[in-house]
Amino acid sequence: MDSILAALKEPDLAEGLRPTWEPSLATFPQNARPSLLDPAVIEISREWCGLGREVDAPLRMAADRIAGNQGLCRLLWNINWQVFDSSHSLFTQTTAKLAKWPQLTAALGDQAGLFYLLSALDFAPRLRAYHRLLKIPETVTRETCQQVCCFCGNYQQAHGGKLGVFPSQHRWLRNYVRDNIYVRLGRLEFWARPYKGEATVFRHRQSGATVALAEEGACFNAEGYMDELAHQQSRGPNWTATLRITPDAVRGYPITPWGKAVRREIELASADWDRVLTRDDPVYDLHIPSGGNMGLDKVVDAFRRAHQFFRAQFPTRAGVAIVCGSWTFSPLMAEVLGTDANLVRFAREVYLHPLASTGPESLWFVFLQDKFDLATAPRETRIQRALADYLSQGHVWRNGGMFFLTDDLERLSTQHYRTQWPAIQKQFAL
Ligand SMILES: CC(C)(COP(=O)(O)OP(=O)(O)OC[C@H]1O[C@@H](n2cnc3c(N)ncnc32)[C@H](O)[C@@H]1OP(=O)(O)O)[C@@H](O)C(=O)NCCC(=O)NCCS
């Protein structure tokens, strides 16, 4: 491994790769070209992943080049094995040690991104086999495979149209094939998981009114947002929410559907209010593949399909809510993008809640920069310009979280939670 990494001019990776090198190479085909470098296999996979024929020639050239170099071939095998085959603990240990995944610019120059694309294409046969096992319809497998095409779109956007996949995105593919049910349905992706419990949600038995209460111990600033970074914390006095649940009632601090916590404790009597979402409940963790064009019709279609899919295929995993934490659900979005933007229309339909922000790093999906740098951030599209202008004015960036209860699917596109809010405000004098 050391001599291979030295020859590839990637010696710094030795410590990070060492734990997986031997176990991965134990399955390396000694006397045959690995199937992930077989042009016939690649062609089938790229078709499943939604890429056009025009990529066959560059993919074949890169595959030949890697197959002809013992070191590159083994490194590709190792990286692919790490992402798709290694155990959870080994993978976590390795990613913690690998400050950066091999960039391979010295060894492959312009074809460096193709190294990861070739490994990413191996996602298709793996996902097909996994979905066959789970009896997931082939149409859903095809939709889910589109993620590789989305990853290519990101890479091309950041590399002047060059073909490839970012190493950091390549590793995400692990999540779809390992003991998870994580699929794309229409415009969006859904991952069946237990809820992390960022809010606890109650519903009034008669009126159907919905109120989210903040987690016990969650810390907010005077505006009702969560501060995490030191420069955010200096902005004002913080307060801490409590959540007391007894057989008769729950006492806690409400969150508005606009995503702000309110510093006023309220009491919900158990006789009137049901707990409808709490930590560890089954939910669909929402992910938004890149590609823009996310009008509300697409969201409505994907939400409905998701619940139908899980109820029909995996009834024990049917979710009580669709949840997400992202830059896309920032409470600042209307201010930044204006009220007509697709993301702002989407946000009106769901219940937002505060999330601790990691700063503008979370805007990677918009600017595709290794490390966010406002001075060099591209301003080519409307979203990029709006966000960069907002940050240039000195504003602090905040991510946001959201939930949407699956019981409310019929009410999607009626701004259900926001419409109910004035009555709740009145009842509790908020
Ligand atoms: C989230 C997302 C789907 C929202 O799309 P949308 O609001 O429907 O976007 P639209 O198609 O209406 O495009 C609006 C403008 O934003 C631009 N835009 C859309 N997605 C963009 C992106 N990922 N990066 C940069 N600009 C983007 C469009 O080009 C358009 O600008 P233009 O008219 O100057 O060309 C989109 O931003 C996206 O694809 N993001 C990448 C994936 C992502 O962020 N997922 C969440 C991960 S936490």
The ligand as an SDF file (V2000), in Angstrom:
LIG
                    3D

 48 50  0  0  0  0  0  0  0  0999 V2000
  -33.1680   22.5020   -3.4110 C   0  0  0  0  0  0  0  0  0  0  0  0
  -33.4020   22.7360   -4.8900 C   0  0  0  0  0  0  0  0  0  0  0  0
  -33.9970   21.4850   -5.5000 C   0  0  0  0  0  0  0  0  0  0  0  0
  -34.3890   23.8860   -5.0280 C   0  0  0  0  0  0  0  0  0  0  0  0
  -34.6270   24.0810   -6.3710 O   0  0  0  0  0  0  0  0  0  0  0  0
  -35.6840   25.1400   -6.9220 P   0  0  0  0  0  0  0  0  0  0  0  0
  -35.9690   26.1150   -5.8560 O   0  0  0  0  0  0  0  0  0  0  0  0
  -36.8490   24.4120   -7.5020 O   0  0  0  0  0  0  0  0  0  0  0  0
  -34.8310   25.8100   -8.0400 O   0  0  0  0  0  0  0  0  0  0  0  0
  -35.3410   26.3890   -9.4410 P   0  0  0  0  0  0  0  0  0  0  0  0
  -35.2920   25.2820  -10.4470 O   0  0  0  0  0  0  0  0  0  0  0  0
  -36.6120   27.1130   -9.2620 O   0  0  0  0  0  0  0  0  0  0  0  0
  -34.1690   27.3800   -9.7550 O   0  0  0  0  0  0  0  0  0  0  0  0
  -34.0900   28.6690   -9.1920 C   0  0  0  0  0  0  0  0  0  0  0  0
  -32.7220   29.2270   -9.4770 C   0  0  0  0  0  0  0  0  0  0  0  0
  -31.7670   28.5770   -8.6500 O   0  0  0  0  0  0  0  0  0  0  0  0
  -30.7720   27.9380   -9.4070 C   0  0  0  0  0  0  0  0  0  0  0  0
  -30.4250   26.6930   -8.7310 N   0  0  0  0  0  0  0  0  0  0  0  0
  -31.2330   25.6330   -8.4850 C   0  0  0  0  0  0  0  0  0  0  0  0
  -30.5450   24.6980   -7.8230 N   0  0  0  0  0  0  0  0  0  0  0  0
  -29.3020   25.1520   -7.6590 C   0  0  0  0  0  0  0  0  0  0  0  0
  -28.1570   24.6120   -7.0380 C   0  0  0  0  0  0  0  0  0  0  0  0
  -28.1340   23.4100   -6.4610 N   0  0  0  0  0  0  0  0  0  0  0  0
  -27.0320   25.3550   -7.0430 N   0  0  0  0  0  0  0  0  0  0  0  0
  -27.0130   26.5550   -7.6130 C   0  0  0  0  0  0  0  0  0  0  0  0
  -28.0910   27.1220   -8.2150 N   0  0  0  0  0  0  0  0  0  0  0  0
  -29.2130   26.4180   -8.2340 C   0  0  0  0  0  0  0  0  0  0  0  0
  -31.3850   27.7460  -10.7680 C   0  0  0  0  0  0  0  0  0  0  0  0
  -30.4010   27.6690  -11.7670 O   0  0  0  0  0  0  0  0  0  0  0  0
  -32.2490   28.9750  -10.9010 C   0  0  0  0  0  0  0  0  0  0  0  0
  -31.4620   30.0910  -11.2220 O   0  0  0  0  0  0  0  0  0  0  0  0
  -31.4250   30.7090  -12.7120 P   0  0  0  0  0  0  0  0  0  0  0  0
  -32.8370   31.0620  -13.0490 O   0  0  0  0  0  0  0  0  0  0  0  0
  -30.4970   31.8580  -12.5690 O   0  0  0  0  0  0  0  0  0  0  0  0
  -30.8770   29.6040  -13.5800 O   0  0  0  0  0  0  0  0  0  0  0  0
  -32.1330   23.0820   -5.6040 C   0  0  0  0  0  0  0  0  0  0  0  0
  -31.5240   24.1520   -4.9490 O   0  0  0  0  0  0  0  0  0  0  0  0
  -31.1610   21.9450   -5.6900 C   0  0  0  0  0  0  0  0  0  0  0  0
  -31.1980   21.1840   -6.6440 O   0  0  0  0  0  0  0  0  0  0  0  0
  -30.2620   21.8530   -4.6950 N   0  0  0  0  0  0  0  0  0  0  0  0
  -29.2540   20.8290   -4.6290 C   0  0  0  0  0  0  0  0  0  0  0  0
  -29.6380   19.7310   -3.6910 C   0  0  0  0  0  0  0  0  0  0  0  0
  -29.8100   20.2020   -2.2770 C   0  0  0  0  0  0  0  0  0  0  0  0
  -29.4870   21.3100   -1.9130 O   0  0  0  0  0  0  0  0  0  0  0  0
  -30.3300   19.3000   -1.4500 N   0  0  0  0  0  0  0  0  0  0  0  0
  -30.4690   19.5270   -0.0470 C   0  0  0  0  0  0  0  0  0  0  0  0
  -29.2560   18.9960    0.6190 C   0  0  0  0  0  0  0  0  0  0  0  0
  -29.1690   19.3420    2.3540 S   0  0  0  0  0  0  0  0  0  0  0  0
  1  2  1  0
  2  3  1  0
  2  4  1  0
  2 36  1  0
  4  5  1  0
  5  6  1  0
  6  7  2  0
  6  8  1  0
  6  9  1  0
  9 10  1  0
 10 11  2  0
 10 12  1  0
 10 13  1  0
 13 14  1  0
 14 15  1  0
 15 16  1  0
 15 30  1  0
 16 17  1  0
 17 18  1  0
 17 28  1  0
 18 19  1  0
 18 27  1  0
 19 20  2  0
 20 21  1  0
 21 22  1  0
 21 27  2  0
 22 23  1  0
 22 24  2  0
 24 25  1  0
 25 26  2  0
 26 27  1  0
 28 29  1  0
 28 30  1  0
 30 31  1  0
 31 32  1  0
 32 33  2  0
 32 34  1  0
 32 35  1  0
 36 37  1  0
 36 38  1  0
 38 39  2  0
 38 40  1  0
 40 41  1  0
 41 42  1  0
 42 43  1  0
 43 44  2  0
 43 45  1  0
 45 46  1  0
 46 47  1  0
 47 48  1  0
M  END
$$$$
